[in-house]
Amino acid sequence: MKRKETTKLYEDLIVIKVGTSTLVDGESIDGPTLDQHSFNHIGTQINTLITEDTKVVLVSSGAIAAGYRYSREERTIEKRTAVEKQRLACLGQGTLVQAWQQALAPRCIGQLLFTRHELESPEGLELSAVTRCLLKYGDIPVANENDALSHEEITFGDNDTLAARFAILLHASGIFERTRLVILSDIDGVYQNISDSNSVISVIDDVDAYKHLAGSTGSVNGTGGMKSKFSAAKLVTENGIEMYVANGRATHVIERTLNRDIGTCFTAEN
């Protein structure tokens, strides 16, 4: 059956990637526990942001951390094997989705699980089409790496890159006048001096000129780090997409970040 494509042109697509560190209770003595307050904090902002001409796609980490509650052996998450982390992701994905459904109510959410290989293959066109269909009907697509089938991504990958490639795929559909990627993490932005929290760089026009500031590792519960964010920025800015990095727990973080009041903005190349 031939798919009938929408011709509506939307003004804005905002892809929001939320890291695990933003979604878990870092003070819990029992290991990573999902913090519903943080989900609600982000969800309320997303619901406010959506209008007839502004659409939002959410890329959420956290499935592995959510699964930890069902399997609290003595080993911490970072010391587990890849297949053990895959098991945790399988156990935790449902809990993660439930947390977002509560936070984003009354809107419906549509779960999208895929691997990098699917994203870069012909199946990517189907993924783009179903995502745009969800947006057309006012639903919120919630995407995540299909960890159960993606050994390589658990060991070496991150959702920063996944969000970047997903944003590029959706932007290529041509139905959005502008696409922006917001990455919410546990950092305030890109620091000129890592030991000085007040040294956040507001705007970066040349990713390569600042890549020496990138680190190499993520937080205890996440796989992304500043290095992965620079890689994501390189990908999207070359494709005409602005990218922002900010602290997910900041008040009104999404609005303030898009207005360049906080965080770091990687400007898109012309």
C-alpha positions in Angstrom: 0.0 0.0 0.0 1.4 3.4 -1.0 1.8 5.8 1.9 0.1 9.2 1.4 2.6 11.8 2.6 1.6 14.9 4.4 2.4 18.2 2.7 2.0 20.4 5.8 5.0 22.6 6.5 5.7 23.1 10.2 7.7 26.0 11.5 9.7 24.2 14.1 10.9 20.8 15.2 12.7 20.5 18.5 14.4 17.2 19.3 15.0 17.0 23.1 17.5 14.4 24.4 17.4 13.8 28.1 20.3 12.0 29.7 20.1 9.4 32.5 21.8 11.8 35.0 18.8 14.1 34.7 16.2 11.4 35.3 17.6 9.5 38.3 17.8 10.4 41.9 21.5 10.8 42.5 21.1 10.8 46.3 19.5 7.3 46.5 21.6 4.9 48.6 20.0 2.0 46.8 21.5 2.8 43.4 19.9 4.6 40.5 16.2 5.2 40.9 14.0 7.1 38.5 13.1 10.6 39.8 9.5 11.2 38.8 9.8 14.9 39.7 12.5 15.3 37.1 10.3 13.6 34.5 7.4 15.9 35.4 9.7 18.9 35.3 10.7 18.2 31.7 7.3 16.9 30.7 5.5 20.1 31.7 7.9 22.2 29.7 7.4 20.0 26.6 3.6 20.2 26.8 3.9 24.0 27.1 6.2 24.2 24.1 4.1 22.2 21.7 1.8 24.3 19.4 0.2 23.8 16.0 3.5 24.8 14.3 6.0 23.6 16.9 6.5 19.8 17.2 8.7 18.0 19.8 10.4 14.6 19.6 11.9 13.2 22.8 14.9 11.0 23.0 15.2 9.5 26.4 18.0 7.6 28.1 17.4 5.8 31.4 16.1 2.2 30.6 19.2 0.5 32.0 19.0 2.6 35.2 15.3 1.9 35.5 16.0 -1.8 35.2 18.4 -1.7 38.1 15.6 -1.7 40.6 14.6 -5.2 39.5 18.2 -6.6 39.7 20.1 -5.0 42.6 23.1 -7.4 42.9 26.2 -6.1 44.5 27.8 -4.9 41.3 27.1 -1.4 40.2 25.8 -0.8 36.6 29.1 0.3 35.2 30.8 -2.9 36.2 28.3 -5.2 34.5 28.9 -6.9 31.2 27.2 -5.7 28.0 24.6 -8.5 28.0 23.8 -7.8 31.7 23.2 -4.2 30.8 21.0 -5.4 27.9 19.0 -7.4 30.4 18.6 -4.3 32.6 17.4 -2.3 29.6 14.7 -5.0 28.9 13.5 -4.9 32.5 13.5 -1.1 32.7 12.1 0.1 29.4 8.4 -0.3 30.5 9.1 1.6 33.7 10.8 4.4 31.7 7.8 4.7 29.3 5.3 4.8 32.2 7.3 7.6 33.8 7.1 9.6 30.6 3.4 8.8 30.1 2.7 10.3 33.5 4.9 13.3 32.9 3.4 14.1 29.5 -0.3 13.5 30.2 -2.8 14.1 28.8 -0.9 13.7 25.5 -0.3 10.3 24.1 3.3 9.1 23.6 4.5 6.7 21.0 7.5 4.6 21.8 10.2 4.2 19.1 13.0 1.7 19.7 15.7 1.4 17.0 19.4 0.8 16.4 21.9 2.9 14.5 21.8 0.3 11.7 18.1 0.7 11.2 18.4 4.5 11.3 21.0 4.5 8.5 19.3 1.9 6.4 16.2 2.1 4.1 14.1 1.3 7.2 15.0 4.9 8.3 12.5 6.2 5.9 9.7 4.2 7.5 10.9 5.4 10.9 10.8 9.0 9.7 7.3 8.5 8.3 5.8 7.0 11.4 7.4 9.7 13.6 5.9 12.4 11.4 2.5 10.7 11.6 2.6 10.7 15.4 3.5 14.4 15.3 0.6 15.1 12.9 -1.9 13.7 15.4 -0.4 15.6 18.4 1.4 12.6 19.9 4.9 12.8 21.4 7.4 10.3 19.9 9.7 9.0 22.7 12.7 7.4 21.1 15.5 5.3 22.7 18.2 3.0 21.5 17.0 -0.6 21.2 19.6 -1.8 23.7 18.4 -5.4 23.7 19.5 -5.7 20.1 22.5 -3.3 20.0 25.5 -4.7 21.8 27.9 -2.3 20.1 25.8 0.8 21.2 25.7 -0.2 24.8 29.4 -0.7 25.0 30.6 2.2 22.9 27.5 4.3 22.0 25.3 7.0 23.4 22.0 8.6 22.9 23.6 12.0 22.0 24.7 10.6 18.7 21.4 8.7 18.3 19.5 12.0 18.8 21.7 13.8 16.4 21.2 11.3 13.6 17.5 11.1 14.3 17.2 14.9 14.1 19.0 14.8 10.8 16.7 12.1 9.4 13.6 14.1 10.4 15.0 17.4 9.1 15.7 15.8 5.7 11.9 15.2 5.3 11.6 18.8 4.3 8.4 19.5 6.2 10.1 21.5 9.0 11.3 25.0 8.4 13.8 24.7 11.3 15.1 21.8 13.4 16.9 22.2 16.7 18.4 19.7 19.0 18.5 20.2 22.8 20.6 17.9 24.9 19.8 18.0 28.6 22.5 16.6 30.9 24.2 17.2 34.3 26.4 19.9 33.1 25.6 23.6 32.5 27.2 23.7 29.0 30.7 23.6 27.5 33.2 25.0 30.0 36.2 27.0 28.9 37.8 25.8 32.1 36.4 22.5 33.5 37.3 23.5 37.1 35.3 26.8 36.8 31.5 26.3 36.7 31.1 30.0 35.7 33.1 29.6 32.5 30.3 28.3 30.3 30.7 29.3 26.6 27.4 30.7 25.4 27.9 30.2 21.6 30.2 28.0 19.6 30.3 28.8 15.9 33.1 26.3 15.0 32.9 22.9 16.6 36.4 21.9 15.6 37.9 25.1 17.2 36.6 24.0 20.6 36.8 20.2 20.4 40.0 20.3 22.6 37.6 21.0 25.5 35.7 17.7 25.1 36.2 15.1 27.7 36.0 11.3 27.1 33.6 9.8 29.6 30.1 10.2 30.9 28.6 10.0 34.4 28.3 6.9 36.5 24.8 6.1 35.2 25.2 7.3 31.7 27.4 6.6 28.7 27.6 10.0 27.1 30.1 12.7 27.9 31.3 16.0 26.5 33.1 14.1 23.7 29.9 12.5 22.5 28.2 15.9 22.6 30.8 17.5 20.4 30.5 14.5 18.0 26.7 15.1 17.9 27.2 18.8 17.4 29.5 18.2 14.5 26.9 16.0 12.8 23.9 18.3 13.2 25.5 21.6 12.6 26.9 20.4 9.3 23.3 19.5 8.4 21.9 23.0 9.2 20.6 22.1 12.7 21.4 24.1 15.8 22.3 22.2 19.0 22.1 23.2 22.6 23.6 21.7 25.8 22.3 22.6 29.2 21.7 21.3 32.7 18.4 19.4 32.7 17.6 20.3 36.3 17.7 24.1 35.7 14.4 26.0 36.1 12.5 26.4 32.8 15.6 24.9 31.2 14.2 24.3 27.7 12.8 27.8 27.2 15.9 29.5 28.6 18.2 27.3 26.6 16.4 28.0 23.3 16.6 31.7 24.1 20.4 31.3 24.7 20.0 32.6 28.3 21.8 29.5 29.7 23.8 26.6 28.3 25.8 26.4 25.2 24.5 26.9 21.6 26.3 25.2 18.7 25.2 27.3 15.7 24.3 25.7 12.4 26.5 26.0 9.4 24.9 27.8 6.4 
